[in-house]
Amino acid sequence: MRAWICVSLILIAATLAAAQQNPATPALVCKADAGWNDPAAPRHVFGNTYYVGTCGISALLITSEAGHVLIDAATEQAAPQIAANIRALGFQLKDVRLMLATHAHFDHAGGFAALQRDSGATVVSRGLDAAALERGRGDRTDPQFAEVGGFPPVAKVRRVVDGETVKVGPLALTAYATPGHTPGSTSWTWDSCEGGRCLHMVYADSVSAISDDVYRYTDEGQHPGVVAAFRKTLAHIREMPCDVLLTPHPGISNMFARIGPQATAPLADANACRAFAAQAAEKLDERIAKERATPR
């Protein structure tokens, strides 16, 4: 494993050097206003965990000699970039055995169909979002249903339940139900080790309480139990063993300041998940108050 990490770091450095010579090559430094599909060079996170997404949307690769796991697939347009980043690290897309989903929106699930086709990997999801992946779009249980577009449907999605652990060789990643942003929203946890130090990694799904103009979180008739489930989600994230917080949108958790050779902030923060959940709770309270102040 150590040899793999050393080789990968050398390859990342080579990618950065190439980027300095060729502006078309994905750069290691993303602009503050970068778009979802702006290419980013891959970054080493910790141990066997790597960032292979774009400047605006995360995708993570967790590696082993028995095969790899990819979490999230960004947009349909970003799929070739993710594949190229995996190759740039010295790994092969065909060795990706599982692809894990957080939630079924086009900006995180759009690339699954192409990456599944080219790798033969199994896509894994939970709850109503598993069916949404197979359809290529959510339904009215998704708060943003009327606004978010569709994406290429994914074939034969493997269903998991809350607390279930999926494995590839020595890799073990656990699914946690974190509904709110979508009904089947799922966060993933695993351990990565480096030089005898192991860290609890948490890829916490989006917890923003946003919707289209029709959906109301407080409408118990149409969406019973949604607010209670959302609050349970935030309590769950707050209590997770959490050394390293990673998120589907890298800017939400300041990821680019914490990973890669140009990191300026500590990677690990034992308070990160608590702070992440507390901020989301404030936003949820604001949304609920706004809905109650404007009854229909």
Residue, then its C-alpha position, 0 to 999 in steps of 0.5 A: m500500500r505504501a508503494w502505491i501511495c508513493v507512486s500516486l504522489i509522483l504521478i500527481a506531481a507530474t500532472l501538476a508539472a504538465a498543467q503548468q506547461n499546458p493550460a488545457t491540462p487539469a490544474l491542481v488549483c481550482k478557481a473560486d468561481a470554478g464550474w461543476n465541470d471544470p477539470a481538476a487534477p487528482r489529489h491524494v487525500f489520505g492513505n488509500t483515499y483520493y479525490v478524482g472529481t472536478c473543481g465543482i463536484s466531488a468523486l472519491l476513489i478508495t483503492s486496494e490491491a483487490g479492487h477499488v471503490l468510487i463514490d459519486a460520479a459527478t455530471e454526465q459530462a464529467a465522467p471522462q474526467i473522472a476516468a482520466n483522473i483514475r488513470a493519472l493516479g496509476f489505477q485502472l477504471k476496470d479495477v473499480r468494483l463498486m460505485l457508491a451513490t450519495h443522492a440521485h441528482f444529475d450533478h452527482a449521479g450523471g456520470f454513473a452510467a458511462l463509468q459503469r459501462d466502461s468499468g463493469a462496476t456495480v452501482v450501490s444506492r439506498g431507498l428511493d434514490a436507488a429507483a431514481l438512479e434506474r429511472g434517470r430521475g427522482d419523483r415528487t418525494d425529492p424536494q427539488f423534483a420540479e427543478v433538477g434535470g434527469f441523467p442517464p439511467v443506471a442499470k441494475v442498482r444494488r440496494v443497501v440499507d441503513g448501517e449496511t457495510v459493502k466490501v471489496g477485498p480489505l475495503a469496508l464502507t458503511a452506508y448511513a441513511t441521511p435523508g433530507h436533501t433527497p429521500g434516499s440520501t446516503s452518507w458513507t464512512w470508512d477508515s484509511c490508514e497511512g504510516g500506522r495512523c488510521l483516520h475515520m473518513v466521513y463522506a457526508d451527503s448534502v444536507s441543504a434544505i432547498s426545494d423547488d417552488v412546490y415542495r414544502y418540508t412542513d406539509e405533513g399531509q404530502h410529506p409525512g415525517v420529513v422534518a423529523a427524519f431530517r433532524k434525525t439525519l443531522a443528529h446522526i452526522r453530529e455523532m459520527p466518529c469523524d476525523v476527516l469530513l468530505t462532501p459532494h461539493p468540495g467547497i462546502s467542507n473547504m476540501f481543496a484547502r485541506i487536501g493535496p500538496q498545496a493544502t493550507a489547512p489541517l486535513a483532520d478536524a474532530n469537530a468538523c461533522r458537528a459543525f457541519a450538522a449544526q450549520a445545516a440545522e440552523k438552515l433547516d430551522e430557517r426554512i421551517a420558519k419561512e414555510r410557517a410564516t407563509p401558509r398556503 
